[in-house]
């Protein structure tokens, strides 16, 4: 492909004319440098993408940049012999739409160290139904299992269960042999969450305690909410159980005592998906293509849009209306 041939991308600016994002024509030589050029086929929408695309969060470190923290497609050129023309690859995080141009573009240039060969058990579209959300959920499970979490500890709670990370976590955890209790304020979502593998669907009042310690109710879990719900989950976690923290949909604050940690040996594990080391990244995607592959990706993918549909999706997500996963078709 010519370095000057135009193609379409969703690009974000912040200059004298204000903060804005939209479709425009750019060329390959305007993209961030990288050894691998990919013809993008699919991307996805994460909460971080909505923040970046609207300016409601300080995500981008420089401007202008192409948005999109996820991408999947085929290699069209590579200076790294590890990748050949026609190879199917994906990338999530790794500075996309933060310090370098991201996946909302017909062509993407990647650093080869962050390009992951598409697992044999996934299609390009399935990889983006998973995207950063599925990677985050699976990374949380890997961290918990590395810290000796087993189904014998008790059920895993998943907060914010109808969101992208939450929905995929319910499916992934149940697929991996854990009992899952989904926690959501959306009462109408009970059938959806049960279909994904939740054995119980609980309202937010299940995590409404304000006492430093409660009876052990959960073996551990994944929290996407932060604040008081995370405090309550830790207070109700069984001895030597693990709680993974992956989000702050409600609050970035954590007001609690150390009692769950020093009396029950509970562990609070951080899940920072964007900067995960390459070897761990490979392990997670291998699991996602094999033994942890969600059974209900078609159910979890509730919306498909083109690049021109991104602004509407961003607005819905930031208003709290997101449900499941949205994939982006890059024509």
Residue pairs with C-beta under 8 A, 6 or more apart in sequence:
1 28
1 37
1 76
1 77
1 107
2 27
2 28
3 27
3 28
3 29
4 27
4 28
4 29
5 27
5 28
6 25
6 26
6 27
7 25
7 26
7 27
7 28
7 105
7 106
7 107
8 23
8 24
8 25
8 105
8 106
8 307
9 23
9 24
9 25
9 26
9 66
9 101
9 104
9 105
9 106
9 307
10 21
10 22
10 23
10 53
10 66
10 67
10 68
10 104
10 105
10 307
10 310
11 21
11 22
11 23
11 24
11 26
11 64
11 65
11 66
11 67
12 19
12 20
12 21
12 52
12 53
12 60
12 63
12 64
12 65
12 66
12 67
12 97
13 19
13 20
13 21
13 63
13 64
14 20
14 55
14 60
14 63
14 64
15 63
19 54
19 55
21 52
21 53
21 54
21 67
21 310
21 311
22 311
23 307
23 308
26 66
26 105
28 37
28 107
28 109
31 66
31 101
31 105
31 107
31 108
31 109
32 65
32 100
32 101
32 109
33 109
33 111
34 100
34 109
34 110
34 111
34 112
35 78
35 79
35 80
35 83
35 110
35 111
35 112
36 75
36 77
36 78
36 79
36 80
36 83
36 89
36 109
36 110
36 111
36 112
36 115
37 75
37 76
37 77
37 78
37 107
37 108
37 109
37 110
38 71
38 73
38 74
38 75
38 76
38 89
38 107
38 108
38 109
38 110
38 115
39 73
39 74
39 75
39 76
39 106
39 107
40 71
40 72
40 73
40 103
40 105
40 106
40 107
40 108
40 330
41 72
41 73
41 74
41 124
41 125
41 329
41 330
42 71
42 72
42 73
42 124
42 125
42 127
42 128
42 327
42 328
42 329
42 330
43 68
43 70
43 71
43 72
43 102
43 103
43 104
43 128
43 131
43 327
43 328
43 330
44 70
44 128
44 129
44 131
44 132
44 133
44 164
44 325
44 326
44 327
44 328
45 305
45 310
45 313
45 314
45 317
45 325
45 326
45 327
45 328
46 69
46 70
46 131
46 132
46 133
46 164
47 163
47 164
47 247
47 249
47 317
47 322
48 57
48 59
48 69
48 97
48 132
49 67
49 68
49 69
49 97
49 310
49 314
50 56
50 313
50 314
50 315
50 317
50 318
51 57
51 59
51 318
52 59
52 60
52 67
52 69
52 97
52 98
53 67
53 310
53 311
53 314
54 314
54 315
54 318
56 318
59 97
59 98
60 97
60 98
61 98
61 99
62 99
65 97
65 98
65 100
65 101
65 102
66 97
66 101
66 102
66 103
66 104
66 105
66 108
67 97
67 102
67 103
67 104
67 310
68 96
68 97
68 102
68 103
68 104
68 105
68 328
69 92
69 93
69 96
69 97
69 98
69 102
69 103
69 132
69 274
70 90
70 91
70 92
70 93
70 96
70 103
70 128
70 131
70 132
71 90
71 91
71 96
71 102
71 103
71 108
71 110
71 128
72 88
72 89
72 90
72 91
72 103
72 118
72 124
72 125
72 127
72 128
73 88
73 89
73 108
73 124
73 330
74 86
74 87
74 88
74 89
75 83
75 84
75 85
75 86
75 87
75 88
75 89
76 85
76 107
77 85
78 84
78 85
78 87
78 112
80 112
82 112
83 89
83 112
83 115
87 117
88 117
88 118
88 124
89 110
89 115
89 116
89 117
89 118
90 115
90 116
90 118
90 124
90 127
90 128
90 285
91 103
91 108
91 110
91 114
91 115
91 116
92 131
92 132
92 135
92 273
93 132
93 135
93 273
93 274
93 275
93 276
94 111
94 114
94 274
94 275
95 114
95 274
96 102
96 103
97 103
97 104
98 274
100 111
101 108
101 109
102 108
103 328
103 330
104 307
104 310
104 328
104 330
105 330
106 330
106 331
113 278
114 278
114 281
116 281
116 282
116 285
118 124
118 127
119 127
119 285
119 286
119 288
119 289
119 290
120 289
121 288
121 289
121 290
121 293
122 130
122 288
122 289
122 293
125 327
126 297
128 327
128 328
129 297
129 300
129 301
129 325
129 327
130 168
130 288
130 294
130 297
131 164
131 325
131 327
132 273
132 274
133 163
133 164
133 165
133 167
133 168
133 325
134 165
134 168
134 172
134 288
134 294
135 273
135 276
135 281
135 284
135 285
135 288
136 165
136 246
136 271
136 273
137 165
137 166
137 168
137 169
137 172
137 173
137 222
137 246
138 168
138 172
138 284
138 287
138 288
138 292
139 271
139 273
139 276
139 280
139 284
140 169
140 222
140 244
140 246
140 269
140 271
141 169
141 172
141 173
141 176
141 222
141 244
141 292
142 280
142 283
142 284
142 287
143 242
143 244
143 269
143 271
144 156
144 220
144 242
144 244
144 269
147 242
147 267
147 269
148 240
149 156
149 219
149 220
149 241
149 242
151 177
151 178
151 179
151 219
152 219
153 219
153 220
153 238
153 240
153 241
154 179
154 216
154 217
154 218
154 219
154 220
154 238
154 241
155 178
155 179
155 180
155 181
155 199
155 200
155 218
155 219
156 173
156 178
156 179
156 180
156 181
156 218
156 219
156 220
156 221
156 222
157 180
157 181
157 182
157 183
157 202
157 206
157 207
157 218
157 220
157 221
157 222
157 223
157 233
158 166
158 169
158 170
158 173
158 180
158 181
158 182
158 183
158 198
158 221
158 222
158 224
159 166
159 183
159 207
159 221
159 222
159 223
159 224
159 225
159 229
159 230
159 233
160 166
160 183
160 184
160 223
160 224
160 225
160 247
160 249
161 167
161 169
161 170
161 182
161 183
161 184
161 189
161 193
161 198
161 201
162 184
162 186
162 189
162 192
162 193
162 322
162 323
162 324
163 224
163 249
163 322
163 323
163 324
164 300
164 322
164 324
164 325
164 326
165 222
165 224
165 246
165 247
166 182
166 184
166 222
166 224
167 192
167 193
167 196
167 300
167 324
167 325
168 294
168 300
168 325
169 180
169 222
170 180
170 182
170 193
170 196
170 197
170 198
171 196
171 197
171 294
171 295
171 296
171 300
172 288
172 292
172 294
173 180
173 197
173 222
174 180
174 196
174 197
174 198
174 199
175 197
175 291
175 292
175 293
175 294
175 295
176 291
176 292
178 219
179 199
180 197
180 198
180 199
181 198
181 199
181 200
181 201
181 202
181 206
181 218
181 221
182 193
182 196
182 198
182 200
182 201
182 202
183 201
183 202
183 203
183 204
183 206
183 207
183 229
184 193
184 201
184 202
184 203
184 204
185 203
185 204
186 323
187 203
189 201
189 323
190 201
192 299
192 324
193 201
194 201
195 296
195 299
196 294
196 296
196 299
196 300
197 295
197 296
204 229
206 217
207 228
207 229
207 232
207 233
207 236
208 228
208 232
209 232
209 235
209 236
210 228
210 232
211 235
212 235
212 256
212 257
212 259
212 260
213 235
213 259
213 260
213 263
213 264
214 232
214 235
214 236
215 236
216 236
216 237
216 238
216 239
216 241
216 264
217 236
217 237
217 238
218 233
218 236
218 237
218 238
218 241
219 237
219 238
219 241
220 237
220 238
220 241
220 242
220 243
220 244
220 266
221 233
221 237
221 243
221 244
222 243
222 244
222 246
222 271
223 229
223 230
223 233
223 243
223 244
223 245
223 246
223 247
224 246
224 247
224 249
225 247
225 248
225 249
225 250
225 251
226 245
226 247
226 248
226 249
226 250
226 251
226 252
226 253
226 254
227 248
227 250
227 251
227 252
227 253
227 254
228 250
228 251
228 255
229 250
230 243
230 245
230 254
231 254
231 255
231 256
233 243
234 243
234 256
234 260
234 266
234 268
235 256
235 259
235 260
237 243
237 260
237 264
237 266
238 264
239 264
239 265
239 266
240 264
240 265
240 266
240 267
241 264
241 266
241 267
242 266
242 267
242 268
242 269
243 266
243 267
243 268
243 269
244 269
244 270
244 271
245 268
245 269
245 270
245 271
246 271
246 273
260 266
261 267
261 268
276 284
294 300
299 324
300 324
300 325
301 324
301 325
301 326
301 327
302 323
302 324
302 325
302 326
303 313
303 324
303 325
303 326
303 327
304 326
304 327
304 328
304 329
305 312
305 313
305 326
305 327
305 328
305 329
306 328
306 329
306 330
306 331
307 328
307 330
307 331
309 328
310 328
313 326
316 322
317 326
